[in-house]
Amino acid sequence: MKPSALCVLTSLVLLAGSAAAEPVVYKIDPSHTYPSFEADHMGGLSNWRGKFNKTEGSITLDKKAGAGTVDVKIDVTSADFGLDAMNEEAQKAILFDTAKFPTATYKGKLAGFKDGKPGKVEGELTLHGATKPLTLTITQFKCMPHPMYKREVCGADASATFQRDQFGMGAGKDWGFSMAVNLRIQVEAIAEETAPAKK
């Protein structure tokens, strides 16, 4: 093989490899994505549990490179404790103060990859007007061809714990309430139409 032909072949191989390694963008499926939370009531008397019903955003994933990003926006006004009176109270200045802070965001980078699957997200949570670092631990992750959309869908379950008073939400602290909030996120995201499903 002539040197010039060899150079062309090498370039094509490198280009093909770089194209295959390009990250895929997945749009979060709001009907299968619900950040949920658990918080103390009266210093160990019981636990309040709830979820946010409206979430949107995107995830990029490059399995071969072991890299990716997460960009999520949560409608805080959609907080659902399973009790209408609590839902209304939580919107007030005593807790979420959604008149001033109607949304929360989480942005981060996928990390801790093993066999093409991320083990955590290292990022920042913006809530109640404050931004703090927060690492999510991914306990479950799977990608597969979506049976309806014929595109790849990825799903995960992730969790973290943070102190809500660090975000200016100290309601009940003087009464002995624990400020720890256990956050758990179930998420499904579907690849954009340009990306074919991969088994």
C-alpha positions as CSV (number, residue, x, y, z in Angstrom):
1,M,0.0,0.0,0.0
2,K,1.3,3.4,-1.0
3,P,2.1,5.9,1.9
4,S,-0.5,8.3,0.6
5,A,-3.2,5.6,0.6
6,L,-2.1,4.5,4.1
7,C,-2.5,8.1,5.4
8,V,-6.0,8.3,3.9
9,L,-7.0,5.0,5.4
10,T,-5.6,6.0,8.8
11,S,-7.5,9.3,8.7
12,L,-10.7,7.6,7.8
13,V,-10.3,5.1,10.7
14,L,-9.6,8.0,13.1
15,L,-12.6,10.0,11.9
16,A,-14.8,7.0,12.2
17,G,-13.6,6.4,15.8
18,S,-14.1,10.0,16.8
19,A,-17.6,10.0,15.3
20,A,-18.5,6.9,17.2
21,A,-17.3,8.4,20.4
22,E,-19.5,11.5,20.1
23,P,-21.8,12.0,23.0
24,V,-25.5,11.3,22.7
25,V,-28.1,13.8,23.9
26,Y,-31.0,12.4,25.8
27,K,-34.1,14.5,26.6
28,I,-35.6,13.8,30.1
29,D,-39.0,12.1,29.9
30,P,-41.2,14.1,32.4
31,S,-43.7,11.3,32.7
32,H,-41.1,9.0,34.1
33,T,-38.9,11.4,36.1
34,Y,-39.8,12.4,39.6
35,P,-37.3,13.8,42.2
36,S,-38.6,12.8,45.6
37,F,-37.6,13.9,49.1
38,E,-37.8,12.8,52.7
39,A,-37.6,15.3,55.6
40,D,-37.9,15.1,59.3
41,H,-41.0,16.2,61.3
42,M,-40.7,17.3,64.9
43,G,-37.2,15.9,65.6
44,G,-37.8,12.3,64.8
45,L,-41.6,12.1,65.4
46,S,-42.2,11.1,61.8
47,N,-40.9,11.8,58.2
48,W,-42.6,13.9,55.6
49,R,-42.3,12.5,52.1
50,G,-43.1,14.0,48.8
51,K,-42.1,14.5,45.2
52,F,-41.9,17.1,42.4
53,N,-44.4,16.4,39.6
54,K,-42.8,18.6,36.9
55,T,-39.2,18.1,35.7
56,E,-37.4,18.8,32.4
57,G,-33.8,18.8,31.1
58,S,-31.3,16.8,29.2
59,I,-28.4,14.4,29.7
60,T,-25.4,13.9,27.5
61,L,-23.6,10.5,27.6
62,D,-20.4,9.3,25.9
63,K,-20.1,5.7,27.0
64,K,-16.8,5.0,25.3
65,A,-15.1,8.1,26.7
66,G,-16.7,7.6,30.1
67,A,-18.1,11.1,30.3
68,G,-21.3,13.1,30.3
69,T,-23.3,15.9,31.7
70,V,-26.6,16.4,33.5
71,D,-28.8,19.6,33.3
72,V,-32.1,19.4,35.1
73,K,-34.8,22.0,35.9
74,I,-37.4,21.3,38.6
75,D,-40.7,23.2,38.9
76,V,-40.8,23.7,42.7
77,T,-44.4,24.8,42.6
78,S,-45.2,21.2,41.6
79,A,-44.1,19.9,45.1
80,D,-46.6,17.2,46.2
81,F,-46.6,16.0,49.8
82,G,-49.9,14.1,49.3
83,L,-51.7,16.6,51.5
84,D,-53.3,19.8,49.9
85,A,-52.8,21.9,53.0
86,M,-49.1,21.0,53.2
87,N,-48.7,21.6,49.5
88,E,-50.1,25.2,49.9
89,E,-48.1,25.9,53.0
90,A,-44.8,24.7,51.5
91,Q,-45.2,27.3,48.7
92,K,-45.0,30.2,51.2
93,A,-42.0,32.0,52.4
94,I,-41.7,29.7,55.4
95,L,-40.3,27.0,53.1
96,F,-39.9,27.0,49.3
97,D,-41.0,30.7,48.8
98,T,-41.9,29.9,45.2
99,A,-43.1,33.5,44.6
100,K,-39.3,34.3,44.5
101,F,-37.8,31.0,43.7
102,P,-40.2,29.0,41.5
103,T,-37.5,26.7,40.1
104,A,-34.6,24.6,41.2
105,T,-31.8,23.3,39.0
106,Y,-29.1,20.6,39.1
107,K,-26.1,20.7,36.8
108,G,-23.2,18.3,36.9
109,K,-20.9,15.9,35.3
110,L,-21.2,12.1,35.1
111,A,-18.3,10.3,36.8
112,G,-17.2,7.0,38.3
113,F,-17.8,5.0,35.1
114,K,-17.5,1.3,35.0
115,D,-18.3,-0.8,32.0
116,G,-19.8,2.3,30.3
117,K,-22.1,3.1,33.2
118,P,-21.7,6.1,35.5
119,G,-21.6,5.6,39.2
120,K,-22.2,9.2,40.3
121,V,-22.9,12.8,39.3
122,E,-20.7,15.6,40.6
123,G,-22.6,18.8,40.4
124,E,-24.3,21.7,42.0
125,L,-27.9,22.1,43.3
126,T,-29.5,25.6,43.1
127,L,-32.5,25.8,45.4
128,H,-34.2,28.7,47.2
129,G,-31.7,31.0,45.5
130,A,-28.6,29.3,46.9
131,T,-26.1,27.1,45.0
132,K,-24.2,24.4,46.7
133,P,-22.1,21.4,45.6
134,L,-24.0,18.1,45.7
135,T,-22.9,14.6,44.5
136,L,-25.5,12.1,43.5
137,T,-24.8,8.4,43.9
138,I,-26.2,6.4,41.1
139,T,-27.5,3.0,42.4
140,Q,-29.1,1.8,39.2
141,F,-28.4,2.6,35.5
142,K,-29.6,0.9,32.3
143,C,-29.9,1.8,28.6
144,M,-32.0,-0.1,26.1
145,P,-34.0,0.4,22.8
146,H,-37.3,2.1,23.6
147,P,-40.1,-0.2,22.4
148,M,-42.3,2.7,21.3
149,Y,-40.0,5.4,20.1
150,K,-37.4,3.0,18.5
151,R,-34.6,5.1,20.0
152,E,-32.3,4.4,23.0
153,V,-33.7,5.2,26.4
154,C,-31.6,5.4,29.5
155,G,-32.9,5.2,33.1
156,A,-31.3,5.7,36.5
157,D,-31.9,5.9,40.2
158,A,-29.8,8.4,42.1
159,S,-29.7,9.7,45.6
160,A,-28.0,12.2,47.9
161,T,-28.5,13.9,51.3
162,F,-28.2,17.7,51.9
163,Q,-28.9,20.1,54.7
164,R,-31.8,22.4,53.8
165,D,-30.8,25.2,56.2
166,Q,-27.7,25.6,54.0
167,F,-30.1,26.7,51.3
168,G,-31.9,29.2,53.6
169,M,-34.7,26.8,54.4
170,G,-34.4,26.5,58.2
171,A,-38.1,26.2,59.1
172,G,-38.5,24.1,62.3
173,K,-34.8,24.2,63.2
174,D,-35.5,25.9,66.5
175,W,-38.1,23.2,67.3
176,G,-35.5,20.5,66.9
177,F,-36.3,19.5,63.3
178,S,-33.4,17.7,61.6
179,M,-32.3,19.8,58.6
180,A,-31.2,16.7,56.6
181,V,-33.2,16.0,53.4
182,N,-32.9,12.7,51.6
183,L,-33.2,13.3,47.9
184,R,-33.9,10.5,45.5
185,I,-34.4,10.8,41.8
186,Q,-35.9,8.3,39.3
187,V,-35.1,9.4,35.8
188,E,-35.7,8.2,32.2
189,A,-34.3,10.0,29.2
190,I,-34.8,9.3,25.5
191,A,-32.1,9.9,22.9
192,E,-32.8,12.6,20.3
193,E,-34.1,11.4,17.0
194,T,-30.7,11.6,15.3
195,A,-29.4,8.8,17.5
196,P,-30.5,5.2,16.6
197,A,-31.2,2.7,19.4
198,K,-28.2,0.6,20.5
199,K,-28.5,-2.8,22.0
